[in-house]
């Protein structure tokens, strides 16, 4: 009986030792050496396109359209005549104003003659001082009337000039909702047209406060970001890549309380007129990271919002807390603290590894 119990105990001890030896065997794990590298990652943002200058064309005077001298989509230069409003009543107003100026000139000349003659008579004590002063006042009143007549003539000539509606900028003509014969005025709800300067286009988009803070931290300041950021790309509504690169021009500097976002403006050249005001697109902002430690997210695990990776030390996995910045691709981290260049880590399946496990 004693021999039986002794044999059983030996068998159990052997089995336990054999099991422990199996547990100490190296588990097959992917191992990587962490070395500095550089990477460029693009972050995409939905955006809207606007012309650098969209000018609504409204008339300064009212009347009937007698000429529409442009077509939709036509390129025009600053000063080109776009529309002509009926000039007949305005020419008549100019002629009336000119006649009033002539009459006022005559009145001034007559009043001056009276005043000069009164001066002579006053010197000979023929008229009183009251009559002299009255004639002088009449002369001054006549000159005032002449100034008013000249001002009215200037207004009449300006109004006549306003009957030719001219383009205030270089650009392309938009839609033409009013045709020849339509009655127009400065108070009409729709403009005669819109002239868009499409030589360069503004592209507006928004980024979150966190994205903005990450960008500022990367470059050091907003001014440095605007100066040093690489050119940005554009994906059009049909999914094609726009041939020309653009530049980030401004950040709004104010966070929208309702959305928590910051407005950003980029500018793109538009030599082929492919970009249209009011269109939609996606802006791609490349971010360059130089001499940084990049590891896959699969090489990490989290405990209570803290990120860990397994360093391989003497063939065993050692859990190490690290600090990371996620890359926009959602697959990799930039390690900012906790690992050094040349260290080896478990590269995949970190959540299945146990601290102290042999991994060679």
C-alpha positions as CSV (number, residue, x, y, z in Angstrom):
1,X,0.0,0.0,0.0
2,X,2.8,2.4,0.9
3,X,4.6,1.6,-2.4
4,X,1.3,2.4,-4.3
5,X,0.9,5.8,-2.6
6,X,4.5,6.7,-3.2
7,X,4.2,5.9,-6.9
8,X,1.0,7.9,-7.2
9,X,2.7,10.9,-5.5
10,X,5.6,10.7,-7.9
11,X,3.4,10.6,-10.9
12,X,1.5,13.7,-9.7
13,X,4.7,15.5,-9.0
14,X,6.1,14.6,-12.5
15,X,2.9,15.7,-14.2
16,X,3.0,19.0,-12.4
17,X,6.6,19.6,-13.3
18,X,5.9,18.6,-16.9
19,X,3.0,21.1,-17.0
20,X,5.1,23.8,-15.5
21,X,7.8,23.2,-18.1
22,X,5.2,23.4,-20.9
23,X,4.0,26.8,-19.5
24,X,7.5,28.1,-19.5
25,X,8.0,27.3,-23.2
26,X,8.2,30.4,-25.5
27,X,4.8,31.5,-27.0
28,X,4.9,32.3,-30.7
29,X,4.6,36.1,-30.9
30,X,5.4,38.7,-33.5
31,X,8.2,40.8,-32.3
32,X,9.3,44.2,-33.7
33,X,12.2,46.6,-33.0
34,X,11.1,50.2,-32.5
35,X,13.1,52.6,-34.6
36,X,12.5,56.2,-35.6
37,X,10.7,56.8,-38.9
38,X,8.8,59.5,-40.8
39,X,5.3,59.3,-42.0
40,X,2.8,61.6,-43.8
41,X,-0.8,61.1,-43.0
42,X,-3.7,62.9,-44.7
43,X,-6.8,63.9,-42.8
44,X,-10.0,64.5,-44.9
45,X,-12.6,67.2,-44.3
46,X,-15.9,68.0,-46.0
47,X,-15.7,71.4,-47.6
48,X,-17.7,74.0,-49.6
49,X,-16.4,76.0,-52.5
50,X,-16.9,79.8,-53.0
51,X,-15.4,82.3,-55.4
52,X,-12.8,84.6,-54.1
53,X,-15.2,87.5,-54.9
54,X,-18.9,87.0,-55.7
55,X,-20.4,90.4,-56.4
56,X,-24.1,90.8,-56.6
57,X,-25.0,93.4,-59.3
58,X,-27.8,95.7,-58.4
59,X,-28.8,98.9,-60.3
60,X,-28.3,102.3,-58.7
61,X,-31.4,103.7,-60.6
62,X,-34.7,102.3,-61.6
63,X,-36.2,101.9,-65.0
64,X,-36.7,99.5,-67.9
65,X,-33.9,97.3,-69.1
66,X,-33.2,98.2,-72.7
67,X,-30.1,96.1,-73.2
68,X,-28.6,92.9,-71.7
69,X,-25.1,93.0,-73.1
70,X,-23.7,89.8,-71.6
71,X,-24.5,86.0,-71.6
72,X,-24.4,83.6,-68.7
73,X,-20.9,82.3,-68.0
74,X,-19.3,85.1,-70.0
75,X,-16.0,86.4,-68.7
76,X,-16.0,90.1,-68.1
77,X,-13.5,92.7,-67.0
78,X,-13.8,95.4,-64.5
79,X,-15.7,98.4,-66.1
80,X,-17.4,96.4,-68.8
81,X,-21.0,97.4,-69.4
82,X,-23.4,94.5,-68.5
83,X,-26.8,96.1,-68.7
84,X,-28.4,99.4,-70.0
85,X,-31.4,100.9,-68.4
86,X,-33.7,103.3,-70.4
87,X,-31.7,106.5,-70.6
88,X,-34.4,108.8,-72.1
89,X,-35.8,110.2,-68.8
90,X,-32.3,110.6,-67.4
91,X,-31.0,112.5,-70.4
92,X,-34.0,114.8,-70.1
93,X,-33.1,115.3,-66.4
94,X,-29.6,116.2,-67.4
95,X,-30.8,118.7,-70.0
96,X,-33.2,120.3,-67.4
97,X,-30.4,120.5,-64.9
98,X,-28.1,122.1,-67.5
99,X,-30.8,124.7,-68.3
100,X,-31.2,125.4,-64.6
101,X,-27.5,126.0,-64.3
102,X,-27.6,128.5,-67.2
103,X,-30.5,130.3,-65.6
104,X,-28.7,130.4,-62.3
105,X,-25.6,131.8,-64.0
106,X,-27.7,134.6,-65.5
107,X,-29.3,135.3,-62.1
108,X,-25.9,135.6,-60.5
109,X,-24.7,137.9,-63.2
110,X,-27.8,140.1,-62.9
111,X,-27.6,140.2,-59.1
112,X,-23.9,141.2,-59.3
113,X,-24.7,144.0,-61.7
114,X,-27.4,145.4,-59.3
115,X,-25.0,145.2,-56.4
116,X,-22.2,146.9,-58.2
117,X,-24.5,149.7,-59.3
118,X,-25.9,150.1,-55.8
119,X,-22.3,150.5,-54.5
120,X,-21.8,153.5,-56.9
121,X,-25.1,155.0,-55.8
122,X,-24.4,154.5,-52.2
123,X,-21.0,156.2,-52.5
124,X,-22.9,159.2,-54.0
125,X,-25.3,159.0,-51.1
126,X,-28.2,158.3,-53.5
127,X,-29.3,154.9,-51.9
128,X,-29.3,153.8,-48.3
129,X,-27.2,151.3,-46.7
130,X,-30.2,149.0,-46.4
131,X,-30.6,148.9,-50.2
132,X,-26.9,148.2,-50.7
133,X,-27.0,145.3,-48.2
134,X,-30.2,144.0,-49.8
135,X,-28.6,143.9,-53.2
136,X,-25.6,142.2,-51.8
137,X,-27.7,139.5,-50.2
138,X,-29.6,139.0,-53.4
139,X,-26.3,138.4,-55.2
140,X,-25.2,135.9,-52.5
141,X,-28.6,134.1,-52.8
142,X,-28.2,133.9,-56.6
143,X,-24.7,132.3,-56.1
144,X,-26.2,129.8,-53.7
145,X,-28.8,129.0,-56.3
146,X,-26.1,128.5,-58.9
147,X,-24.3,126.0,-56.6
148,X,-27.5,124.1,-56.0
149,X,-28.2,124.0,-59.7
150,X,-24.7,122.6,-60.4
151,X,-25.1,120.0,-57.7
152,X,-28.4,118.9,-59.3
153,X,-26.6,118.7,-62.6
154,X,-23.9,116.5,-61.1
155,X,-26.6,114.2,-59.7
156,X,-28.5,114.1,-63.0
157,X,-25.3,113.2,-64.9
158,X,-24.4,110.5,-62.3
159,X,-27.9,109.0,-62.6
160,X,-27.5,109.0,-66.4
161,X,-24.1,107.2,-66.0
162,X,-25.8,104.6,-63.6
163,X,-28.1,103.6,-66.5
164,X,-25.0,101.7,-67.8
165,X,-24.6,99.0,-65.2
166,X,-20.9,98.0,-65.2
167,X,-18.9,95.1,-63.7
168,X,-17.1,96.1,-60.5
169,X,-14.5,93.3,-60.9
170,X,-13.1,90.7,-63.3
171,X,-15.0,87.5,-63.3
172,X,-17.7,85.4,-64.8
173,X,-21.3,86.3,-65.2
174,X,-23.8,84.1,-63.3
175,X,-27.5,83.6,-64.1
176,X,-29.5,86.4,-65.8
177,X,-33.0,86.4,-64.1
178,X,-34.1,89.6,-65.8
179,X,-34.5,90.0,-69.5
180,X,-34.8,93.0,-71.8
181,X,-37.9,95.0,-71.1
182,X,-38.0,94.1,-67.4
183,X,-38.6,96.8,-64.9
184,X,-35.7,97.0,-62.4
185,X,-34.8,99.1,-59.3
186,X,-32.3,99.2,-56.5
187,X,-34.9,97.6,-54.2
188,X,-35.6,94.5,-56.2
189,X,-35.2,91.2,-54.4
190,X,-32.8,89.5,-56.8
191,X,-29.7,91.1,-58.3
192,X,-29.4,91.5,-62.0
193,X,-26.6,88.9,-61.9
194,X,-23.6,87.9,-59.9
195,X,-20.1,88.3,-61.1
196,X,-17.7,85.7,-59.6
197,X,-14.0,86.1,-59.6
198,X,-13.1,82.4,-60.1
199,X,-9.4,82.8,-60.9
200,X,-8.8,81.5,-57.3
201,X,-11.4,79.8,-55.2
202,X,-11.9,79.7,-51.4
203,X,-12.6,76.3,-49.9
204,X,-14.2,76.5,-46.4
205,X,-14.3,73.6,-44.0
206,X,-14.3,72.9,-40.2
207,X,-12.2,71.0,-37.9
208,X,-12.9,70.0,-34.3
209,X,-11.3,71.8,-31.3
210,X,-9.1,68.7,-30.6
211,X,-7.9,68.5,-34.2
212,X,-7.0,72.2,-34.1
213,X,-5.1,71.8,-30.8
214,X,-3.2,68.8,-32.2
215,X,-2.2,70.9,-35.2
216,X,-1.1,73.8,-33.1
217,X,0.9,71.5,-30.8
218,X,2.6,69.9,-33.8
219,X,3.7,73.2,-35.3
220,X,4.0,75.2,-32.1
221,X,1.6,78.0,-33.0
222,X,-1.2,79.0,-35.4
223,X,1.1,81.4,-37.3
224,X,3.8,78.7,-37.7
225,X,1.1,76.2,-38.8
226,X,-0.1,78.6,-41.5
227,X,3.5,79.2,-42.6
228,X,4.9,75.7,-42.5
229,X,2.0,73.5,-43.3
230,X,2.4,71.6,-46.6
231,X,0.0,72.2,-49.5
232,X,-3.4,70.6,-49.2
233,X,-5.2,68.5,-51.8
234,X,-8.8,68.5,-53.1
235,X,-11.1,65.6,-53.9
236,X,-14.0,66.7,-56.1
237,X,-17.6,65.6,-55.8
238,X,-17.1,62.9,-58.4
239,X,-14.2,61.4,-56.4
240,X,-11.5,62.6,-58.7
241,X,-8.4,64.4,-57.5
242,X,-8.1,68.1,-58.3
243,X,-4.9,68.7,-60.3
244,X,-3.8,71.8,-58.4
245,X,-2.7,72.0,-54.7
246,X,-3.9,74.7,-52.4
247,X,-2.8,76.5,-49.2
248,X,-4.4,77.0,-45.8
249,X,-4.9,80.7,-45.6
250,X,-6.7,81.4,-42.4
251,X,-8.2,79.9,-39.2
252,X,-11.2,81.7,-37.8
253,X,-9.7,81.8,-34.3
254,X,-13.2,81.4,-32.8
255,X,-14.9,78.1,-31.8
256,X,-18.5,77.8,-32.8
257,X,-20.4,77.2,-29.6
258,X,-23.1,75.2,-31.3
259,X,-20.8,72.8,-33.1
260,X,-17.5,73.1,-31.2
261,X,-15.7,73.5,-34.5
262,X,-13.2,76.0,-36.0
263,X,-13.7,77.4,-39.5
264,X,-10.7,77.1,-41.8
265,X,-10.2,78.6,-45.3
266,X,-8.0,77.3,-48.0
267,X,-7.3,78.9,-51.4
268,X,-6.9,77.0,-54.7
269,X,-6.0,78.2,-58.2
270,X,-8.7,77.7,-60.8
271,X,-7.1,78.2,-64.2
272,X,-9.5,75.7,-65.9
273,X,-12.6,76.9,-64.2
274,X,-13.2,73.4,-62.9
275,X,-14.1,74.7,-59.4
276,X,-17.5,76.3,-59.3
277,X,-18.8,78.6,-56.6
278,X,-21.3,76.7,-54.4
279,X,-19.8,73.2,-55.1
280,X,-18.8,70.6,-52.5
281,X,-15.5,68.7,-52.1
282,X,-13.2,67.1,-49.6
283,X,-9.9,68.8,-48.4
284,X,-7.0,66.5,-47.6
285,X,-4.5,67.9,-45.1
286,X,-1.2,66.0,-45.0
287,X,0.5,65.9,-41.6
288,X,4.3,65.2,-41.6
289,X,5.8,63.3,-38.7
290,X,9.6,63.1,-38.7
291,X,11.9,60.9,-36.6
292,X,9.1,59.5,-34.4
293,X,8.4,56.0,-33.0
294,X,5.4,54.5,-34.7
295,X,3.8,51.2,-33.5
296,X,0.7,49.4,-34.5
297,X,-2.3,49.8,-32.2
298,X,-2.4,46.0,-32.1
299,X,0.8,46.2,-30.0
300,X,-1.0,47.9,-27.2
301,X,-3.8,47.3,-24.7
302,X,-5.6,49.6,-22.3
303,X,-6.4,49.4,-18.6
304,X,-8.4,52.2,-17.1
305,X,-7.7,54.6,-19.9
306,X,-4.0,53.9,-19.7
307,X,-2.1,52.5,-22.7
308,X,0.4,49.7,-22.3
309,X,2.8,47.8,-24.5
310,X,4.9,44.7,-23.9
311,X,8.6,45.2,-24.1
312,X,10.7,42.1,-24.7
313,X,13.4,41.9,-22.0
314,X,15.5,38.7,-21.8
315,X,13.0,36.9,-23.8
316,X,10.1,37.8,-21.5
317,X,7.2,40.2,-22.0
318,X,7.2,43.1,-19.6
319,X,4.2,45.4,-19.5
320,X,5.1,49.0,-19.9
321,X,2.9,52.1,-19.7
322,X,3.3,54.4,-22.7
323,X,1.8,57.6,-24.0
324,X,0.7,57.8,-27.5
325,X,-0.9,60.0,-30.2
326,X,-3.2,58.2,-32.6
327,X,-2.6,58.6,-36.3
328,X,-5.6,59.5,-38.5
329,X,-5.5,56.1,-40.2
330,X,-6.9,54.5,-37.0
331,X,-4.3,51.7,-37.1
332,X,-1.1,53.2,-35.7
333,X,0.2,55.2,-32.7
334,X,3.0,57.7,-32.4
335,X,4.7,56.9,-29.1
336,X,5.5,60.1,-27.2
337,X,6.7,58.5,-23.9
338,X,7.6,55.1,-22.5
339,X,9.6,53.5,-25.3
340,X,13.1,54.1,-26.6
341,X,14.6,53.6,-30.1
342,X,16.0,50.1,-30.5
343,X,13.7,48.4,-27.9
344,X,11.8,45.3,-28.9
345,X,8.1,44.9,-28.3
346,X,5.3,42.4,-29.0
347,X,3.9,43.7,-32.2
348,X,0.5,42.0,-32.4
349,X,-2.1,40.5,-30.0
350,X,-0.8,42.4,-26.9
351,X,-4.2,41.8,-25.2
352,X,-3.5,38.0,-25.2
353,X,0.0,38.3,-23.7
354,X,0.6,37.8,-20.0
355,X,3.2,39.8,-18.1
356,X,6.3,37.8,-17.6
357,X,5.4,35.4,-20.4
358,X,8.3,34.0,-22.5
359,X,7.8,35.2,-26.1
360,X,11.0,34.3,-27.9
